[in-house]
Amino acid sequence: MPRRPSMRVLIALPLGLAGFVAYIALAVIVADHVTGLNWAIQALYFIVAGVLWALPAHYLMLWAARKPR
């Protein structure tokens, strides 16, 4: 018999998608201001912006996968 997804997963999925879309929008807005700067600053920004989303996603996935008490 297949397992039903927990309530945490049902909460985390739309919350994670909405947060990711908001993060992308913010990153694109900030990127518009960074594009005229030195190439090293641009590279640093895009490296940080490309990795930073993984931190909240990591904790959201850990929370969603945790067994209920």
C-alpha positions in Angstrom: 0.0 0.0 0.0 1.6 3.4 -1.0 2.4 5.8 1.7 0.5 9.1 1.7 2.7 12.2 1.8 2.9 13.9 5.2 1.3 17.2 5.9 4.7 18.7 6.2 5.5 17.8 2.6 2.2 19.2 1.4 3.1 22.5 3.2 6.8 22.5 2.1 6.1 22.0 -1.6 4.1 25.2 -2.4 6.1 27.2 0.2 9.4 26.1 -1.4 8.2 26.8 -4.9 6.9 30.3 -3.9 10.1 31.1 -2.1 12.2 30.0 -5.0 10.2 32.1 -7.4 10.5 35.1 -5.1 14.3 34.5 -4.7 14.7 34.3 -8.5 12.8 37.6 -8.9 14.9 39.3 -6.3 18.2 37.9 -7.7 17.3 39.2 -11.2 16.4 42.6 -9.9 19.7 42.9 -8.0 21.6 41.4 -11.0 20.4 44.4 -13.1 22.3 46.7 -10.8 25.4 44.5 -10.7 25.9 44.1 -14.5 27.6 47.5 -14.9 30.2 46.8 -12.2 33.6 45.3 -12.4 33.7 41.7 -13.7 35.1 40.4 -10.4 32.1 41.8 -8.5 29.7 40.4 -11.0 31.3 37.0 -10.7 31.2 37.1 -6.9 27.5 38.1 -7.0 26.5 35.4 -9.5 28.4 32.7 -7.5 26.8 33.8 -4.2 23.3 34.2 -5.8 23.6 30.9 -7.5 24.3 29.0 -4.3 22.5 31.0 -1.6 19.1 29.6 -2.4 20.3 26.1 -1.4 20.5 27.0 2.4 16.8 27.7 3.0 15.9 24.8 0.6 18.0 22.5 2.6 16.4 23.3 5.9 12.9 23.2 4.4 13.6 19.7 3.0 14.9 18.6 6.4 11.8 19.9 8.1 9.5 18.3 5.6 11.3 14.9 5.8 11.3 14.8 9.6 8.9 12.3 11.2 6.0 13.8 13.1 6.1 13.5 16.8 
